């Protein structure tokens, strides 16, 4: 497989086809979310990462990506929730570098969205757009 086939225009079609064949495979959904995110298709990426969490709720990487994506679509509540989850899960894995990265983003999100720390424990809004 050449580098061009990995990043070329067919990559998205291949990811979507695989996700249709394996809708319960969290790795496939994660790859689809990553491809959507790479192309700037934020709402589709959010949906794919949420599907990843349906089958693997302890995916720190999915929570992290959701935090970033929700920040991009200006949904502070969800950005904070998912980034806090990512930080906690990275911490449980003793992944200090990613934990620190998540906590740094979380701190920035609290300021950006004018939210006091501690509100991240609220249950997430499962809709891709969610409420801010």
One Martini backbone bead per residue (centre of mass of N, CA, C, O) as a GRO file, in nm:
protein
  132
    1UNK     BB    1   0.094   0.038   0.025
    2UNK     BB    2   0.067   0.353  -0.038
    3UNK     BB    3   0.061   0.672   0.070
    4UNK     BB    4  -0.169   0.761  -0.128
    5UNK     BB    5  -0.385   0.548  -0.034
    6UNK     BB    6  -0.408   0.656   0.261
    7UNK     BB    7  -0.463   0.987   0.170
    8UNK     BB    8  -0.653   0.968  -0.041
    9UNK     BB    9  -0.975   0.990  -0.175
   10UNK     BB   10  -1.043   0.679  -0.092
   11UNK     BB   11  -1.022   0.666   0.217
   12UNK     BB   12  -1.307   0.751   0.300
   13UNK     BB   13  -1.464   0.532   0.149
   14UNK     BB   14  -1.328   0.297   0.297
   15UNK     BB   15  -1.412   0.375   0.583
   16UNK     BB   16  -1.719   0.375   0.535
   17UNK     BB   17  -1.744   0.083   0.439
   18UNK     BB   18  -1.628  -0.047   0.694
   19UNK     BB   19  -1.838   0.076   0.892
   20UNK     BB   20  -2.081  -0.073   0.764
   21UNK     BB   21  -1.963  -0.366   0.817
   22UNK     BB   22  -1.841  -0.249   1.125
   23UNK     BB   23  -2.031  -0.089   1.354
   24UNK     BB   24  -1.895  -0.241   1.631
   25UNK     BB   25  -1.610  -0.120   1.563
   26UNK     BB   26  -1.412   0.102   1.724
   27UNK     BB   27  -1.168   0.127   1.531
   28UNK     BB   28  -1.326   0.200   1.278
   29UNK     BB   29  -1.462   0.453   1.393
   30UNK     BB   30  -1.201   0.600   1.462
   31UNK     BB   31  -1.088   0.616   1.173
   32UNK     BB   32  -1.326   0.774   1.062
   33UNK     BB   33  -1.302   1.017   1.250
   34UNK     BB   34  -1.016   1.093   1.161
   35UNK     BB   35  -1.085   1.145   0.866
   36UNK     BB   36  -1.294   1.362   0.910
   37UNK     BB   37  -1.111   1.553   1.069
   38UNK     BB   38  -0.893   1.591   0.848
   39UNK     BB   39  -1.136   1.722   0.653
   40UNK     BB   40  -1.340   1.901   0.844
   41UNK     BB   41  -1.576   1.691   0.946
   42UNK     BB   42  -1.693   1.743   1.245
   43UNK     BB   43  -1.975   1.609   1.279
   44UNK     BB   44  -1.891   1.330   1.173
   45UNK     BB   45  -1.666   1.285   1.377
   46UNK     BB   46  -1.837   1.291   1.628
   47UNK     BB   47  -2.014   1.049   1.559
   48UNK     BB   48  -1.783   0.840   1.541
   49UNK     BB   49  -1.672   0.880   1.833
   50UNK     BB   50  -1.938   0.806   1.973
   51UNK     BB   51  -1.940   0.515   1.862
   52UNK     BB   52  -1.684   0.430   1.995
   53UNK     BB   53  -1.795   0.474   2.293
   54UNK     BB   54  -2.018   0.258   2.288
   55UNK     BB   55  -1.774   0.021   2.275
   56UNK     BB   56  -1.541   0.236   2.416
   57UNK     BB   57  -1.559   0.432   2.694
   58UNK     BB   58  -1.219   0.419   2.754
   59UNK     BB   59  -1.137   0.621   2.524
   60UNK     BB   60  -0.919   0.868   2.542
   61UNK     BB   61  -0.888   0.951   2.244
   62UNK     BB   62  -1.187   1.007   2.189
   63UNK     BB   63  -1.229   1.220   2.404
   64UNK     BB   64  -1.016   1.412   2.303
   65UNK     BB   65  -1.131   1.456   2.018
   66UNK     BB   66  -1.402   1.561   2.116
   67UNK     BB   67  -1.300   1.806   2.262
   68UNK     BB   68  -1.181   1.943   2.013
   69UNK     BB   69  -1.438   1.941   1.838
   70UNK     BB   70  -1.627   2.095   2.032
   71UNK     BB   71  -1.456   2.348   2.028
   72UNK     BB   72  -1.485   2.402   1.721
   73UNK     BB   73  -1.822   2.410   1.760
   74UNK     BB   74  -1.882   2.566   2.035
   75UNK     BB   75  -1.894   2.327   2.280
   76UNK     BB   76  -1.809   2.356   2.597
   77UNK     BB   77  -1.941   2.133   2.762
   78UNK     BB   78  -1.826   1.897   2.587
   79UNK     BB   79  -1.529   1.968   2.587
   80UNK     BB   80  -1.493   1.942   2.892
   81UNK     BB   81  -1.594   1.661   2.942
   82UNK     BB   82  -1.399   1.504   2.744
   83UNK     BB   83  -1.130   1.615   2.856
   84UNK     BB   84  -1.166   1.506   3.141
   85UNK     BB   85  -1.184   1.212   3.061
   86UNK     BB   86  -0.912   1.191   2.924
   87UNK     BB   87  -0.736   1.268   3.166
   88UNK     BB   88  -0.830   1.033   3.347
   89UNK     BB   89  -0.752   0.797   3.155
   90UNK     BB   90  -0.455   0.867   3.125
   91UNK     BB   91  -0.393   0.847   3.425
   92UNK     BB   92  -0.467   0.543   3.461
   93UNK     BB   93  -0.224   0.476   3.240
   94UNK     BB   94   0.027   0.658   3.292
   95UNK     BB   95  -0.009   0.909   3.073
   96UNK     BB   96   0.141   1.195   3.118
   97UNK     BB   97   0.152   1.351   2.853
   98UNK     BB   98  -0.157   1.331   2.783
   99UNK     BB   99  -0.264   1.435   3.047
  100UNK     BB  100  -0.133   1.716   3.029
  101UNK     BB  101  -0.266   1.796   2.764
  102UNK     BB  102  -0.559   1.773   2.862
  103UNK     BB  103  -0.537   1.966   3.108
  104UNK     BB  104  -0.456   2.214   2.945
  105UNK     BB  105  -0.710   2.224   2.772
  106UNK     BB  106  -0.912   2.237   3.001
  107UNK     BB  107  -0.822   2.505   3.116
  108UNK     BB  108  -0.879   2.663   2.856
  109UNK     BB  109  -1.184   2.595   2.842
  110UNK     BB  110  -1.274   2.729   3.099
  111UNK     BB  111  -1.198   3.010   2.993
  112UNK     BB  112  -1.328   3.023   2.709
  113UNK     BB  113  -1.628   2.927   2.843
  114UNK     BB  114  -1.677   3.035   3.128
  115UNK     BB  115  -1.599   2.789   3.331
  116UNK     BB  116  -1.610   2.630   3.610
  117UNK     BB  117  -1.464   2.418   3.781
  118UNK     BB  118  -1.661   2.098   3.801
  119UNK     BB  119  -1.871   2.079   3.543
  120UNK     BB  120  -1.764   1.805   3.391
  121UNK     BB  121  -1.966   1.589   3.538
  122UNK     BB  122  -2.165   1.615   3.343
  123UNK     BB  123  -2.370   1.494   3.136
  124UNK     BB  124  -2.378   1.423   2.821
  125UNK     BB  125  -2.461   1.527   2.508
  126UNK     BB  126  -2.529   1.304   2.243
  127UNK     BB  127  -2.530   1.521   2.049
  128UNK     BB  128  -2.328   1.666   1.823
  129UNK     BB  129  -2.410   1.963   1.899
  130UNK     BB  130  -2.549   2.023   2.133
  131UNK     BB  131  -2.499   2.212   2.422
  132UNK     BB  132  -2.344   2.509   2.557
   0.00000   0.00000   0.00000
